[in-house]
């Protein structure tokens, strides 16, 4: 009688373990597939959003991100700085030599606006080039 119960328990444990292994394998595949699809979506959306930035709806000026850095200022290491280098191309040549302004906004992960930076007096554009936006702040970490 005890032999039968032990044998039954042993087979029951093996059967449950095999079922659990298959279930975990399927869950791992589902998680891996979901993570792959999520990463691919982020990459495609990220590439589209950075390349599709336009200064105006009529695409008179197109802009793109050249580089972005965050770190301490060399003159004052206790102050952090966000610095963007933006490429721009003027498609409407009537805008060349005119003064325009650029604005950088820094958002928290929850979407709250933290800081804003712009040129105090604007800058004169050419047919294309680089624009530098920076934001020093003690509060950015």
C-alpha positions in Angstrom: 0.0 0.0 0.0 2.8 2.5 0.9 4.7 1.5 -2.2 1.7 2.3 -4.3 1.2 5.7 -2.7 4.9 6.6 -3.0 4.9 5.5 -6.6 1.8 7.6 -7.3 3.3 10.6 -5.6 6.5 10.2 -7.5 4.8 10.1 -10.8 2.5 12.9 -9.8 5.5 15.1 -9.0 7.3 14.2 -12.2 4.1 14.9 -14.2 3.6 18.2 -12.4 7.2 19.2 -13.0 7.0 18.3 -16.7 3.8 20.4 -17.0 5.5 23.2 -15.2 8.6 23.1 -17.4 6.5 23.3 -20.5 4.5 26.1 -19.1 7.6 28.0 -18.1 9.2 27.4 -21.5 6.1 28.8 -23.2 6.1 31.8 -20.8 9.7 32.4 -21.6 9.0 32.4 -25.3 6.1 34.8 -24.9 8.1 37.1 -22.7 11.0 37.0 -25.2 8.8 37.6 -28.2 7.0 40.5 -26.3 10.4 42.1 -25.4 11.6 41.8 -28.9 8.5 43.4 -30.4 8.7 46.2 -27.7 12.4 46.9 -28.5 11.7 46.9 -32.2 8.8 49.3 -31.8 11.0 51.6 -29.7 13.8 51.6 -32.2 11.5 52.3 -35.2 9.5 55.0 -33.4 12.7 56.6 -32.0 14.3 56.7 -35.4 11.2 58.2 -36.9 10.6 60.8 -34.2 14.2 62.2 -34.3 14.3 62.3 -38.1 10.9 63.7 -38.5 11.3 66.8 -36.4 10.3 70.0 -38.3 10.7 73.6 -37.1 7.5 74.6 -38.9 4.5 72.7 -40.4 5.5 73.9 -43.9 9.0 72.5 -43.5 10.7 75.8 -44.1 13.5 74.7 -41.8 14.2 71.1 -40.9 16.2 70.1 -37.8 17.8 67.0 -36.5 19.6 66.0 -33.4 23.4 65.9 -33.9 24.4 65.1 -30.3 23.1 65.3 -26.7 25.2 65.3 -23.6 24.6 65.6 -19.8 27.3 66.1 -17.3 29.1 68.5 -14.9 30.3 71.9 -16.1 34.1 72.1 -16.4 34.1 75.5 -14.7 31.9 74.4 -11.8 31.6 70.6 -11.3 28.8 71.0 -8.8 26.5 72.2 -11.6 25.2 69.8 -14.3 24.5 70.7 -17.9 22.3 69.5 -20.6 23.7 70.3 -24.0 22.2 69.7 -27.5 23.9 70.2 -30.8 21.2 70.5 -33.5 21.7 70.4 -37.3 19.3 72.6 -39.3 18.7 73.1 -43.0 16.9 76.1 -44.4 14.6 75.1 -47.2 13.0 78.5 -47.7 15.9 80.7 -48.7 13.9 83.9 -47.9 14.6 83.1 -44.2 18.4 83.2 -44.6 19.9 86.0 -42.6 16.8 86.4 -40.5 16.7 86.1 -36.7 14.9 83.1 -35.2 14.9 81.5 -31.9 15.3 77.9 -30.7 13.9 76.4 -27.6 14.9 73.3 -25.6 12.5 71.8 -23.0 13.6 69.2 -20.5 10.9 66.8 -19.2 10.8 64.4 -16.3 10.0 60.7 -17.1 6.4 61.4 -16.0 6.0 64.2 -18.6 6.4 67.2 -16.2 8.3 70.1 -17.7 11.5 70.7 -15.6 13.4 73.4 -17.4 13.3 75.5 -20.6 16.2 77.1 -22.5 16.3 79.4 -25.5 18.4 82.1 -27.0 17.9 85.4 -25.2 18.1 87.4 -28.5 17.6 84.6 -31.0 20.2 83.8 -33.7 20.8 84.6 -37.3 20.3 81.6 -39.6 22.2 80.7 -42.7 21.2 78.1 -45.4 22.2 75.3 -43.0 24.4 74.6 -40.0 24.6 73.7 -36.3 22.9 75.3 -33.4 23.9 74.8 -29.8 21.4 74.7 -27.0 22.5 74.3 -23.4 20.9 74.3 -20.0 23.1 74.5 -16.8 21.3 73.7 -13.6 22.1 72.6 -10.1 18.8 70.8 -9.9 19.3 68.4 -12.8 20.5 65.0 -11.7 
